[in-house]
Amino acid sequence: MNDRQPIMPEQHSRPQVPANQHRLIVNEESQGERLDKLLATELEEFSLSRERIQSLIKEGMVTVNQARETKPSFRLKEGDTLQVTIPEAQPIALEAEAIPLEVVYEDDALLVVNKPSGMLTHPTGRERYGTLVNALLAHCGSSLSGINGMIRPGIVHRLDRETSGLLMVAKTDAAHFHMSDQLKEKTARRDYRAIAQGQFTTDQGTVNAPIGRNPKNRDKMAIIEDGRHAVTHWKVLERIGDKYALLELSLETGRTHQIRVHMSHIGHPLLGDPLYGSGIDKVIKLKTQGQLLQAFRLSFTHPLTEERLTFEIPQDPELTRVWHWLQELST
């Protein structure tokens, strides 16, 4: 049986059901919401991607009021009872690749890896090779989790392609759920370094603004009223006049492109950012692969030993190179 703690009464209620089945009742706040969107939010702790949830719906694994519903866009009503059946994980149809991998820590339950800039975390429909998952499949062998229906290394949280730094990777489903819960409950900590544009008039601050898919450009995220709660803390480590700042940032939440969207929102886009930048890169002919952003510190509780683990890596050489170049440019 599902022995997870019941959620608060004002949220969707979940009666106890078998471990591979998950049930909830739609509340007033979610009246009219899409089926796939609601499940993506309510099943976030299980690390199911939006794409995986849509597949489950189309495969007939979701019922609404005991009737099978196969349309991800189905609009819900208050009081609707939903049940999701998650099948056993299947072997992933991806090729293991012996790609050099910087492993910072590893045991039977998890790994911490330092992902380089330029590497995708997950394969996509267009790019099936050269990703972190391909490298982990080769590295982990048979020690893999089954999150999102495929037996593969469990990427607990993601980094954008051009963002470098530390990632938690689960080898087992139990470890994945445990570490995902820490992210949800804000007991895991993720700290970043970045180079941002513009004059900072204060030394630190917090951005608290909801993030959702940009309705005008589906490749981008945006600050929208009905977006998901997102909080980013920042502080200035060093300045170059009123033009650039080296920042340290920490996340309370982990939304797609969160730091990039939040810093652009307050008028300080990250240098090199192709989606949310100001275009200044072309003016100064700065040659970077993308946003200058690094996840340099990671802290969480081990899912088995309950020991608090903290990992920190040196500043990305690319950030250092560009920062020194900007200093020379400004003298």
Kinemage of the C-alpha trace (Angstrom):
@kinemage 1
@onewidth
@group {chain A} dominant
@subgroup {mainchain}
@vectorlist {calphas} color= white
{ca met a 1} P 0.000 0.000 0.000
{ca asn a 2} L 1.045 3.614 -0.496
{ca asp a 3} L 2.451 4.676 2.896
{ca arg a 4} L 3.274 8.266 1.979
{ca gln a 5} L 2.086 10.951 4.381
{ca pro a 6} L -1.368 12.368 3.501
{ca ile a 7} L -1.304 15.864 2.064
{ca met a 8} L -2.990 18.840 3.717
{ca pro a 9} L -6.811 18.927 3.639
{ca glu a 10} L -6.976 22.085 1.516
{ca gln a 11} L -5.070 20.333 -1.259
{ca his a 12} L -6.158 17.376 -3.378
{ca ser a 13} L -6.956 14.379 -1.194
{ca arg a 14} L -5.266 11.044 -1.921
{ca pro a 15} L -6.844 7.882 -0.477
{ca gln a 16} L -4.483 4.973 0.149
{ca val a 17} L -4.022 2.868 -2.974
{ca pro a 18} L -1.506 0.266 -4.208
{ca ala a 19} L 2.043 1.545 -4.719
{ca asn a 20} L 1.837 1.639 -8.532
{ca gln a 21} L -1.511 3.446 -8.458
{ca his a 22} L -2.087 7.017 -7.334
{ca arg a 23} L -5.476 8.599 -6.682
{ca leu a 24} L -6.574 12.148 -5.966
{ca ile a 25} L -9.732 14.240 -5.854
{ca val a 26} L -9.869 17.576 -7.680
{ca asn a 27} L -10.472 20.593 -5.459
{ca glu a 28} L -12.152 23.917 -6.198
{ca glu a 29} L -8.900 25.707 -7.097
{ca ser a 30} L -8.244 23.243 -9.942
{ca gln a 31} L -11.694 23.565 -11.522
{ca gly a 32} L -11.220 23.726 -15.312
{ca glu a 33} L -7.538 22.735 -15.260
{ca arg a 34} L -6.098 20.396 -17.895
{ca leu a 35} L -5.673 16.789 -16.837
{ca asp a 36} L -1.993 16.579 -17.815
{ca lys a 37} L -1.129 19.871 -16.112
{ca leu a 38} L -2.784 18.886 -12.841
{ca leu a 39} L -1.087 15.481 -12.775
{ca ala a 40} L 2.301 17.046 -13.570
{ca thr a 41} L 1.900 19.217 -10.470
{ca glu a 42} L 0.350 16.681 -8.123
{ca leu a 43} L 2.715 13.834 -9.059
{ca glu a 44} L 5.837 16.025 -9.033
{ca glu a 45} L 7.249 14.017 -6.114
{ca phe a 46} L 7.420 10.942 -8.363
{ca ser a 47} L 9.628 12.766 -10.887
{ca leu a 48} L 7.320 12.010 -13.826
{ca ser a 49} L 7.957 14.305 -16.765
{ca arg a 50} L 5.053 16.114 -18.466
{ca glu a 51} L 5.750 13.996 -21.545
{ca arg a 52} L 5.556 10.785 -19.499
{ca ile a 53} L 2.247 11.850 -17.931
{ca gln a 54} L 0.789 12.607 -21.358
{ca ser a 55} L 1.893 9.166 -22.553
{ca leu a 56} L 0.228 7.482 -19.567
{ca ile a 57} L -3.012 9.344 -20.349
{ca lys a 58} L -2.936 8.354 -24.031
{ca glu a 59} L -2.139 4.742 -23.074
{ca gly a 60} L -5.294 4.565 -20.961
{ca met a 61} L -3.519 4.553 -17.598
{ca val a 62} L -5.604 7.407 -16.181
{ca thr a 63} L -9.274 7.310 -15.196
{ca val a 64} L -11.598 10.175 -14.321
{ca asn a 65} L -14.518 9.062 -12.160
{ca gln a 66} L -13.642 5.437 -13.030
{ca ala a 67} L -13.892 6.106 -16.788
{ca arg a 68} L -10.747 5.936 -18.909
{ca glu a 69} L -9.698 9.350 -20.215
{ca thr a 70} L -7.139 9.477 -23.057
{ca lys a 71} L -7.048 13.219 -23.780
{ca pro a 72} L -4.271 15.128 -21.950
{ca ser a 73} L -6.242 18.359 -22.552
{ca phe a 74} L -9.370 17.078 -20.765
{ca arg a 75} L -10.746 19.802 -18.462
{ca leu a 76} L -11.451 18.784 -14.875
{ca lys a 77} L -14.310 19.631 -12.507
{ca glu a 78} L -14.294 19.979 -8.744
{ca gly a 79} L -14.887 16.603 -7.129
{ca asp a 80} L -13.554 14.537 -10.040
{ca thr a 81} L -11.728 11.424 -8.806
{ca leu a 82} L -8.554 10.611 -10.717
{ca gln a 83} L -6.532 7.411 -10.651
{ca val a 84} L -3.179 6.944 -12.352
{ca thr a 85} L -1.589 3.549 -12.911
{ca ile a 86} L 2.174 3.629 -13.405
{ca pro a 87} L 3.419 0.447 -15.155
{ca glu a 88} L 6.640 -1.302 -14.207
{ca ala a 89} L 9.734 0.292 -15.743
{ca gln a 90} L 10.999 -1.055 -19.064
{ca pro a 91} L 14.561 -1.069 -20.432
{ca ile a 92} L 15.391 2.246 -22.053
{ca ala a 93} L 15.897 2.288 -25.830
{ca leu a 94} L 19.038 4.387 -25.652
{ca glu a 95} L 22.642 3.573 -26.338
{ca ala a 96} L 25.162 3.548 -23.509
{ca glu a 97} L 28.174 5.667 -24.487
{ca ala a 98} L 31.607 5.650 -22.889
{ca ile a 99} L 31.679 9.436 -22.558
{ca pro a 100} L 34.161 10.859 -20.015
{ca leu a 101} L 32.232 11.567 -16.841
{ca glu a 102} L 33.449 13.520 -13.815
{ca val a 103} L 32.031 11.645 -10.820
{ca val a 104} L 32.347 13.696 -7.629
{ca tyr a 105} L 30.752 11.051 -5.382
{ca glu a 106} L 29.280 7.565 -5.843
{ca asp a 107} L 27.852 4.702 -3.782
{ca asp a 108} L 25.195 1.998 -4.288
{ca ala a 109} L 22.309 4.476 -4.039
{ca leu a 110} L 23.427 7.575 -5.921
{ca leu a 111} L 26.036 9.609 -7.735
{ca val a 112} L 26.967 13.277 -7.830
{ca val a 113} L 28.406 14.291 -11.189
{ca asn a 114} L 29.856 17.496 -12.609
{ca lys a 115} L 28.092 18.056 -15.928
{ca pro a 116} L 30.089 20.089 -18.438
{ca ser a 117} L 28.645 23.011 -20.340
{ca gly a 118} L 27.371 21.946 -23.758
{ca met a 119} L 26.023 18.546 -22.657
{ca leu a 120} L 22.302 17.821 -22.592
{ca thr a 121} L 21.070 16.219 -19.375
{ca his a 122} L 18.397 14.078 -21.093
{ca pro a 123} L 18.050 12.878 -24.688
{ca thr a 124} L 15.358 14.549 -26.788
{ca gly a 125} L 13.424 13.408 -29.815
{ca arg a 126} L 16.063 15.011 -32.040
{ca glu a 127} L 19.196 14.340 -29.992
{ca arg a 128} L 19.671 10.780 -28.793
{ca tyr a 129} L 23.433 10.671 -28.296
{ca gly a 130} L 26.083 12.448 -26.279
{ca thr a 131} L 23.856 13.265 -23.293
{ca leu a 132} L 24.499 12.780 -19.601
{ca val a 133} L 22.021 9.877 -19.556
{ca asn a 134} L 23.980 8.103 -22.340
{ca ala a 135} L 27.153 8.503 -20.295
{ca leu a 136} L 25.467 7.306 -17.097
{ca leu a 137} L 24.035 4.224 -18.797
{ca ala a 138} L 27.586 3.164 -19.603
{ca his a 139} L 28.937 4.122 -16.195
{ca cys a 140} L 26.210 2.572 -14.033
{ca gly a 141} L 25.705 -0.679 -15.893
{ca ser a 142} L 22.823 -2.588 -14.273
{ca ser a 143} L 22.541 -0.266 -11.250
{ca leu a 144} L 19.706 1.874 -12.562
{ca ser a 145} L 16.360 3.283 -11.420
{ca gly a 146} L 13.060 3.148 -13.278
{ca ile a 147} L 11.753 6.695 -13.049
{ca asn a 148} L 9.435 7.834 -15.882
{ca gly a 149} L 8.831 4.254 -16.977
{ca met a 150} L 12.318 3.521 -18.238
{ca ile a 151} L 15.152 1.718 -16.457
{ca arg a 152} L 17.824 4.391 -16.459
{ca pro a 153} L 19.824 6.619 -14.117
{ca gly a 154} L 17.349 8.788 -12.235
{ca ile a 155} L 18.130 12.426 -12.943
{ca val a 156} L 16.702 14.020 -9.800
{ca his a 157} L 17.030 17.574 -11.114
{ca arg a 158} L 18.251 19.000 -14.400
{ca leu a 159} L 20.671 21.584 -15.693
{ca asp a 160} L 20.238 23.373 -19.006
{ca arg a 161} L 22.612 22.313 -21.769
{ca glu a 162} L 24.991 25.256 -21.362
{ca thr a 163} L 24.813 25.327 -17.550
{ca ser a 164} L 27.663 23.395 -15.967
{ca gly a 165} L 27.955 21.885 -12.522
{ca leu a 166} L 26.701 19.429 -9.927
{ca leu a 167} L 23.770 17.076 -10.366
{ca met a 168} L 22.266 14.416 -8.098
{ca val a 169} L 21.690 11.102 -9.858
{ca ala a 170} L 19.726 8.240 -8.284
{ca lys a 171} L 20.544 4.587 -8.922
{ca thr a 172} L 17.359 3.316 -7.260
{ca asp a 173} L 13.753 4.479 -7.229
{ca ala a 174} L 13.834 4.740 -3.424
{ca ala a 175} L 16.818 7.090 -3.579
{ca his a 176} L 15.148 9.086 -6.332
{ca phe a 177} L 11.932 9.590 -4.360
{ca his a 178} L 13.890 10.492 -1.216
{ca met a 179} L 16.022 13.125 -2.959
{ca ser a 180} L 13.054 14.480 -4.933
{ca asp a 181} L 11.220 14.944 -1.637
{ca gln a 182} L 14.174 16.942 -0.303
{ca leu a 183} L 13.940 19.295 -3.270
{ca lys a 184} L 10.188 19.636 -2.777
{ca glu a 185} L 10.545 20.224 0.970
{ca lys a 186} L 13.475 22.659 0.429
{ca thr a 187} L 15.903 20.643 2.571
{ca ala a 188} L 18.300 20.117 -0.339
{ca arg a 189} L 20.371 23.177 -1.257
{ca arg a 190} L 21.670 24.192 -4.685
{ca asp a 191} L 24.008 27.154 -5.122
{ca tyr a 192} L 25.126 28.715 -8.384
{ca arg a 193} L 27.640 31.221 -9.752
{ca ala a 194} L 26.810 33.460 -12.684
{ca ile a 195} L 27.840 36.600 -14.518
{ca ala a 196} L 24.951 39.036 -14.865
{ca gln a 197} L 24.554 42.340 -16.665
{ca gly a 198} L 23.754 45.776 -15.303
{ca gln a 199} L 24.284 47.836 -12.170
{ca phe a 200} L 23.260 46.251 -8.869
{ca thr a 201} L 22.367 48.958 -6.360
{ca thr a 202} L 22.200 46.489 -3.450
{ca asp a 203} L 24.440 43.587 -2.471
{ca gln a 204} L 21.749 40.926 -2.216
{ca gly a 205} L 18.104 40.254 -2.872
{ca thr a 206} L 15.339 37.743 -3.547
{ca val a 207} L 13.149 37.236 -6.597
{ca asn a 208} L 9.740 35.731 -5.795
{ca ala a 209} L 7.783 35.487 -9.041
{ca pro a 210} L 5.730 32.613 -10.567
{ca ile a 211} L 7.117 30.942 -13.683
{ca gly a 212} L 5.217 29.234 -16.477
{ca arg a 213} L 5.462 28.479 -20.174
{ca asn a 214} L 5.640 31.632 -22.295
{ca pro a 215} L 2.295 31.741 -24.154
{ca lys a 216} L 3.921 33.495 -27.129
{ca asn a 217} L 6.991 31.256 -27.402
{ca arg a 218} L 6.762 27.652 -26.193
{ca asp a 219} L 10.552 27.353 -26.158
{ca lys a 220} L 10.751 29.958 -23.394
{ca met a 221} L 9.498 30.364 -19.844
{ca ala a 222} L 8.105 33.599 -18.443
{ca ile a 223} L 6.779 35.320 -15.344
{ca ile a 224} L 3.028 34.695 -15.521
{ca glu a 225} L 0.282 35.198 -12.978
{ca asp a 226} L -0.851 31.559 -12.898
{ca gly a 227} L 2.683 30.126 -13.097
{ca arg a 228} L 4.318 27.886 -10.522
{ca his a 229} L 5.762 29.350 -7.333
{ca ala a 230} L 9.467 30.178 -7.794
{ca val a 231} L 12.000 31.817 -5.456
{ca thr a 232} L 15.631 32.712 -6.199
{ca his a 233} L 18.089 34.354 -3.772
{ca trp a 234} L 21.106 36.263 -5.098
{ca lys a 235} L 24.101 38.175 -3.764
{ca val a 236} L 26.866 40.123 -5.465
{ca leu a 237} L 30.370 38.722 -5.048
{ca glu a 238} L 32.170 41.267 -7.231
{ca arg a 239} L 31.351 44.115 -9.617
{ca ile a 240} L 32.852 45.582 -12.754
{ca gly a 241} L 31.631 49.147 -12.569
{ca asp a 242} L 27.941 49.413 -13.401
{ca lys a 243} L 28.091 46.905 -16.245
{ca tyr a 244} L 28.625 43.397 -14.847
{ca ala a 245} L 28.438 41.466 -11.593
{ca leu a 246} L 29.668 38.073 -10.461
{ca leu a 247} L 26.820 36.541 -8.472
{ca glu a 248} L 26.135 33.680 -6.096
{ca leu a 249} L 22.556 32.413 -6.275
{ca ser a 250} L 20.534 29.795 -4.408
{ca leu a 251} L 17.236 28.154 -5.294
{ca glu a 252} L 14.250 27.492 -3.075
{ca thr a 253} L 12.388 25.972 -6.013
{ca gly a 254} L 13.523 24.300 -9.212
{ca arg a 255} L 11.521 25.591 -12.150
{ca thr a 256} L 12.675 25.326 -15.753
{ca his a 257} L 15.145 28.145 -16.563
{ca gln a 258} L 14.402 29.652 -13.139
{ca ile a 259} L 17.581 31.658 -12.548
{ca arg a 260} L 17.702 32.830 -16.145
{ca val a 261} L 14.063 33.971 -16.137
{ca his a 262} L 14.239 35.613 -12.706
{ca met a 263} L 17.433 37.556 -13.374
{ca ser a 264} L 16.151 38.754 -16.741
{ca his a 265} L 12.883 39.743 -15.058
{ca ile a 266} L 14.663 42.115 -12.644
{ca gly a 267} L 16.759 43.626 -15.431
{ca his a 268} L 19.951 41.633 -14.930
{ca pro a 269} L 20.044 38.905 -17.600
{ca leu a 270} L 22.880 36.418 -17.504
{ca leu a 271} L 25.733 37.132 -19.862
{ca gly a 272} L 25.683 34.842 -22.885
{ca asp a 273} L 22.050 33.765 -22.441
{ca pro a 274} L 20.617 33.065 -25.920
{ca leu a 275} L 16.964 33.053 -24.759
{ca tyr a 276} L 16.727 35.689 -22.056
{ca gly a 277} L 19.802 37.849 -22.694
{ca ser a 278} L 19.895 41.461 -23.859
{ca gly a 279} L 21.938 40.982 -27.026
{ca ile a 280} L 24.950 42.729 -25.509
{ca asp a 281} L 27.066 39.673 -26.360
{ca lys a 282} L 26.950 40.614 -30.031
{ca val a 283} L 27.986 44.177 -29.242
{ca ile a 284} L 31.090 43.184 -27.298
{ca lys a 285} L 31.674 40.068 -29.442
{ca leu a 286} L 31.755 37.798 -26.419
{ca lys a 287} L 32.416 34.235 -27.538
{ca thr a 288} L 30.560 31.919 -25.168
{ca gln a 289} L 28.514 28.780 -25.764
{ca gly a 290} L 25.598 30.081 -23.731
{ca gln a 291} L 24.630 31.537 -20.375
{ca leu a 292} L 27.519 31.853 -17.912
{ca leu a 293} L 25.985 29.830 -15.095
{ca gln a 294} L 27.464 27.094 -12.886
{ca ala a 295} L 25.939 24.898 -10.171
{ca phe a 296} L 28.966 24.907 -7.883
{ca arg a 297} L 27.595 23.690 -4.549
{ca leu a 298} L 25.120 20.919 -3.679
{ca ser a 299} L 23.949 19.812 -0.246
{ca phe a 300} L 21.438 17.085 0.671
{ca thr a 301} L 20.762 14.241 3.105
{ca his a 302} L 21.824 10.764 2.024
{ca pro a 303} L 18.671 8.653 1.451
{ca leu a 304} L 20.070 5.626 3.308
{ca thr a 305} L 22.529 6.858 5.933
{ca glu a 306} L 20.735 10.170 6.678
{ca glu a 307} L 24.181 11.807 6.643
{ca arg a 308} L 24.273 15.394 5.437
{ca leu a 309} L 26.468 15.596 2.331
{ca thr a 310} L 27.857 18.805 0.841
{ca phe a 311} L 29.859 19.035 -2.369
{ca glu a 312} L 31.560 22.093 -3.837
{ca ile a 313} L 33.644 22.445 -6.984
{ca pro a 314} L 35.982 25.258 -8.127
{ca gln a 315} L 34.654 28.041 -10.289
{ca asp a 316} L 34.123 27.003 -13.897
{ca pro a 317} L 37.228 28.052 -15.909
{ca glu a 318} L 34.941 29.606 -18.540
{ca leu a 319} L 33.382 31.942 -15.954
{ca thr a 320} L 36.856 32.881 -14.730
{ca arg a 321} L 38.137 33.459 -18.262
{ca val a 322} L 35.215 35.700 -19.247
{ca trp a 323} L 35.302 37.617 -15.947
{ca his a 324} L 38.998 38.408 -16.364
{ca trp a 325} L 38.383 39.403 -19.985
{ca leu a 326} L 35.576 41.771 -18.923
{ca gln a 327} L 37.874 43.324 -16.316
{ca glu a 328} L 40.514 43.968 -18.964
{ca leu a 329} L 37.890 45.327 -21.327
{ca ser a 330} L 36.697 47.809 -18.695
{ca thr a 331} L 40.135 49.202 -17.764
